[in-house]
Amino acid sequence: MFTIYTFGDSILDCGRYNPYGIHPAQLIVRNDDLRFPKFKGRDLSSRGPATYIHCAVDGATVDDLPRQIRGLTVSEPAAALLTIGGNDLIQGLSGDTGAGVAAFERQLDEFLQNLPVRPVLLGTVYDPTFGDDRRNFLATPPEIARQNHQRVNAVITRLGQQYGAVVDLHAHFLRGTLRGSPA
């Protein structure tokens, strides 16, 4: 049995945000062929027994990650999906002057060191303004927020390459492409 584990925030814990109550891990394990016919036969269940364990929590920050693995036991083979950083940016990291992003990196690296699942696919943080500063919803000036957003995504990219792979959600939302960079 192949198991997908989800950790992090609402990108993976988004079932309450759609009328079908589905989240990405469900579709990766067993696609909804009627809604997404392009992916018919491309889910994990098409290749053999597969399941998921959903640990991601809407609203999570890097501080919340250790709670998501408390008591976790993993049987192989498995892979982890992790999205984190968006709520950290919203809750103040967007205005960071240096120490905050460094602390984010230390905490995320420590979490990944302790995570008993490999490989890990880390998703970058998308830009909800789609690059349009007029849509800025933060108290932080857009040019500062954008720099910190880039710094957080650079951290996620470095650690993703170290622990598994990077899923560039930021590029996907901006350009409609999804690129991964295997480690």
Summary of the structure (lengths in Angstrom):
residues: 183
radius of gyration: 16.5
end to end distance: 23.7
largest distance: 49.1
contacts: 577
relative contact order: 0.16
helix: 43%
strand: 16%
